[in-house]
């Protein structure tokens, strides 16, 4: 079992708060490289950080909002026309992923969903609390409290003997305690500081439940301008674009 690197390629919210890229987390092992979420700005972020899209073996999607999956049409078009991809690609996410992806491709690049790719593309729908082995990476989806027109998930990813959990977007729910139990690293969205807002988590809620979280490391991400302005007041570490953590 070798080291596993978690890189926050994009750590921002939907609105580019703080000039940050939208959500995209890259996981690298000795023989694999894959993404969790692929927001609309992800190709730009990857190229800025000298990460090659054609090296990505799989993309795991938490939910079907543009700042988390909206980069897929650009990624697939790049794979076909720029990166000249030949290796297989797997995209896994919640039920409805295939239909929503085809709709997004047609809105952004008409007829692109009908083009025959030069590589094998597999779409996998994740079921709640059902561990799914995707080419040696075991992914378990947990229901998140976030509306996206389809189920939204927190994702627990086990690879090379390490466990990484990403909350996705969600209000506080005790499911986060279950999803992140014993994880080597838990990246938790923290959109606001101390008020309750629909669909998103707050720093106050995370601190309130911190003693119930048994993860070894906790990093806050997906922060609004309000949260970024309060960074000096935080007792928990925060992500930024390009931050890499080795497990």
Secondary structure per residue as TSV (DSSP state, phi and psi in degrees):
chain	resnum	aa	ss	phi	psi
A	1	X	-	360.0	119.8
A	2	X	-	-99.8	-177.1
A	3	X	-	-68.5	152.2
A	4	X	-	-122.7	122.4
A	5	X	E	-99.5	128.8
A	6	X	E	-106.7	118.5
A	7	X	E	-118.0	126.5
A	8	X	E	-84.9	84.1
A	9	X	E	-60.8	-43.2
A	10	X	E	-132.7	128.6
A	11	X	-	-120.0	9.9
A	12	X	-	-92.0	-178.9
A	13	X	-	-94.8	-167.6
A	14	X	T	-68.8	-19.4
A	15	X	T	-108.3	11.0
A	16	X	-	67.9	27.9
A	17	X	G	-55.1	135.4
A	18	X	G	70.3	13.2
A	19	X	G	72.2	20.2
A	20	X	-	-91.2	151.6
A	21	X	-	-75.1	155.9
A	22	X	-	-70.2	168.8
A	23	X	S	-57.5	126.1
A	24	X	E	-161.6	118.3
A	25	X	E	-119.2	124.5
A	26	X	E	-103.6	136.2
A	27	X	E	-119.8	124.7
A	28	X	E	-121.6	130.2
A	29	X	-	-116.4	-172.0
A	30	X	S	-64.7	-25.5
A	31	X	S	-138.3	20.2
A	32	X	-	-150.0	156.9
A	33	X	E	-151.2	117.8
A	34	X	E	-147.1	168.2
A	35	X	E	-117.2	148.9
A	36	X	E	-111.3	118.0
A	37	X	-	66.7	153.5
A	38	X	-	-150.6	76.6
A	39	X	-	-62.0	168.5
A	40	X	T	-58.0	-26.5
A	41	X	T	-95.0	9.0
A	42	X	H	-66.7	-37.9
A	43	X	H	-61.6	-41.8
A	44	X	H	-61.7	-46.2
A	45	X	H	-61.9	-43.1
A	46	X	H	-62.4	-44.9
A	47	X	H	-70.1	-34.4
A	48	X	H	-62.0	-34.7
A	49	X	T	-96.0	13.2
A	50	X	T	57.2	42.4
A	51	X	-	-105.7	130.7
A	52	X	-	-89.7	119.0
A	53	X	G	-55.7	-34.3
A	54	X	G	-68.8	-14.7
A	55	X	G	-82.6	-11.2
A	56	X	-	-72.9	126.1
A	57	X	-	-93.3	-27.5
A	58	X	E	-157.4	155.5
A	59	X	E	-130.5	124.0
A	60	X	E	-105.6	125.0
A	61	X	-	-109.9	130.0
A	62	X	S	-79.2	-42.9
A	63	X	-	-163.1	169.1
A	64	X	-	-101.2	52.4
A	65	X	S	-103.9	150.8
A	66	X	H	-59.3	-31.3
A	67	X	H	-81.2	3.8
A	68	X	H	-125.2	-27.6
A	69	X	H	-128.6	-3.7
A	70	X	T	-67.8	-10.6
A	71	X	T	-82.2	-9.6
A	72	X	H	-62.8	-43.3
A	73	X	H	-58.7	-39.9
A	74	X	H	-66.9	-41.6
A	75	X	H	-61.5	-45.3
A	76	X	H	-69.8	-37.3
A	77	X	H	-67.2	-40.5
A	78	X	H	-61.2	-42.3
A	79	X	H	-59.1	-37.2
A	80	X	H	-80.1	-41.9
A	81	X	H	-106.2	-27.3
A	82	X	T	-111.7	-56.2
A	83	X	S	-75.5	-16.0
A	84	X	-	53.1	51.3
A	85	X	-	-65.4	141.7
A	86	X	-	-125.0	-22.4
A	87	X	S	-73.4	150.3
A	88	X	-	-61.9	154.6
A	89	X	E	-135.1	132.8
A	90	X	E	-113.7	132.4
A	91	X	E	-119.4	121.4
A	92	X	E	-119.9	141.5
A	93	X	E	-172.5	-165.1
A	94	X	S	-72.2	164.4
A	95	X	T	-54.2	140.1
A	96	X	T	95.6	-6.3
A	97	X	H	-55.1	-48.8
A	98	X	H	-61.0	-48.2
A	99	X	H	-64.4	-44.4
A	100	X	H	-66.3	-37.1
A	101	X	H	-64.2	-44.5
A	102	X	H	-62.7	-40.3
A	103	X	H	-63.1	-44.0
A	104	X	H	-63.7	-41.7
A	105	X	H	-62.1	-41.1
A	106	X	H	-70.5	-35.2
A	107	X	H	-67.3	-43.8
A	108	X	H	-83.0	-39.7
A	109	X	S	-139.5	83.8
A	110	X	T	-50.5	136.5
A	111	X	T	76.7	-5.1
A	112	X	G	-64.9	-30.5
A	113	X	G	-71.5	-15.6
A	114	X	G	-95.1	-8.5
A	115	X	S	-72.4	136.9
A	116	X	-	-78.8	116.6
A	117	X	-	-69.2	157.1
A	118	X	S	-86.6	9.0
A	119	X	S	-141.9	159.7
A	120	X	-	-75.0	125.2
A	121	X	E	-117.1	122.9
A	122	X	E	-118.2	131.0
A	123	X	E	-106.7	130.6
A	124	X	E	-122.9	128.1
A	125	X	E	-94.5	124.8
A	126	X	-	-87.5	136.8
A	127	X	-	-101.4	145.8
A	128	X	B	-59.0	132.8
A	129	X	T	59.1	21.9
A	130	X	-	-112.5	101.4
A	131	X	-	-55.8	130.2
A	132	X	E	-122.9	121.8
A	133	X	E	-86.1	116.1
A	134	X	E	-116.3	94.3
A	135	X	T	53.2	47.6
A	136	X	T	89.4	-5.6
A	137	X	E	-105.5	122.0
A	138	X	E	-96.9	118.8
A	139	X	E	-114.3	127.8
A	140	X	E	-121.5	124.8
A	141	X	E	-96.7	135.8
A	142	X	E	-120.9	137.9
A	143	X	E	-58.9	134.1
A	144	X	-	-110.1	153.8
A	145	X	S	-92.6	76.2
A	146	X	-	-156.7	123.3
A	147	X	-	-84.3	129.7
A	148	X	S	-142.1	16.6
A	149	X	S	79.2	2.2
A	150	X	S	-159.6	167.8
A	151	X	-	-56.6	140.4
A	152	X	-	-110.6	144.6
A	153	X	E	-128.2	152.4
A	154	X	E	-96.6	141.7
A	155	X	E	-116.2	129.6
A	156	X	E	-107.0	121.0
A	157	X	E	-119.3	121.3
A	158	X	E	-110.8	123.8
A	159	X	E	-153.7	137.9
A	160	X	T	52.1	37.7
A	161	X	T	75.9	4.6
A	162	X	E	-114.2	155.4
A	163	X	E	-127.8	124.9
A	164	X	E	-119.3	136.7
A	165	X	E	-125.3	133.1
A	166	X	E	-119.6	127.1
A	167	X	-	-66.1	-23.3
A	168	X	-	64.6	-166.8
A	169	X	S	-85.9	131.4
A	170	X	-	-169.0	143.2
A	171	X	-	-64.5	164.0
A	172	X	-	-59.6	133.5
A	173	X	-	-145.0	143.8
A	174	X	T	-64.4	-12.2
A	175	X	H	-59.6	-27.5
A	176	X	H	-62.8	-32.7
A	177	X	H	-64.5	-44.5
A	178	X	H	-66.2	-47.1
A	179	X	H	-63.3	-36.4
A	180	X	T	-98.0	6.0
A	181	X	T	-55.7	120.2
A	182	X	T	69.9	8.2
A	183	X	-	-66.0	149.0
A	184	X	S	-68.5	-34.2
A	185	X	E	-149.3	133.1
A	186	X	E	-120.4	115.2
A	187	X	E	-96.5	117.1
A	188	X	E	-118.7	128.8
A	189	X	E	-64.5	142.1
A	190	X	-	-146.1	79.7
A	191	X	-	-75.4	-38.4
A	192	X	B	-128.0	170.2
A	193	X	S	-86.2	-64.6
A	194	X	S	-139.3	19.3
A	195	X	S	-118.1	155.7
A	196	X	-	-90.3	124.0
A	197	X	B	-124.4	148.5
A	198	X	T	-61.0	140.2
A	199	X	T	78.2	-11.6
A	200	X	B	-129.6	159.8
A	201	X	-	-94.2	159.3
A	202	X	B	-125.0	155.2
A	203	X	H	-59.9	-40.7
A	204	X	H	-59.7	-42.1
A	205	X	H	-67.2	-41.3
A	206	X	H	-63.5	-45.2
A	207	X	H	-62.9	-40.4
A	208	X	H	-57.1	-36.8
A	209	X	T	-105.1	8.3
A	210	X	G	-55.8	-39.1
A	211	X	G	-67.9	-17.2
A	212	X	G	-88.5	-11.6
A	213	X	-	-88.9	119.5
A	214	X	-	-99.2	11.9
A	215	X	-	-64.7	152.6
A	216	X	S	-75.5	-34.6
A	217	X	-	-136.2	145.7
A	218	X	E	-131.3	128.8
A	219	X	E	-128.5	134.6
A	220	X	E	-89.7	143.4
A	221	X	E	-148.2	179.6
A	222	X	S	57.9	53.4
A	223	X	-	-99.2	142.6
A	224	X	-	-80.1	174.7
A	225	X	H	-58.2	-38.7
A	226	X	H	-59.5	-46.0
A	227	X	H	-65.3	-43.8
A	228	X	H	-61.6	-35.2
A	229	X	H	-69.7	-22.2
A	230	X	T	-99.0	12.7
A	231	X	G	-54.9	-35.7
A	232	X	G	-68.8	-16.7
A	233	X	G	-91.0	-2.8
A	234	X	-	-89.5	143.0
A	235	X	S	-101.5	-0.6
A	236	X	S	-112.7	146.4
A	237	X	-	-68.6	152.5
A	238	X	B	-125.1	153.0
A	239	X	-	-84.5	159.6
A	240	X	-	-145.7	161.0
A	241	X	T	-58.5	128.4
A	242	X	T	91.9	-8.8
A	243	X	E	-61.5	130.4
A	244	X	E	-120.0	133.3
A	245	X	E	-123.0	127.3
A	246	X	E	-101.2	125.7
A	247	X	-	-99.4	360.0
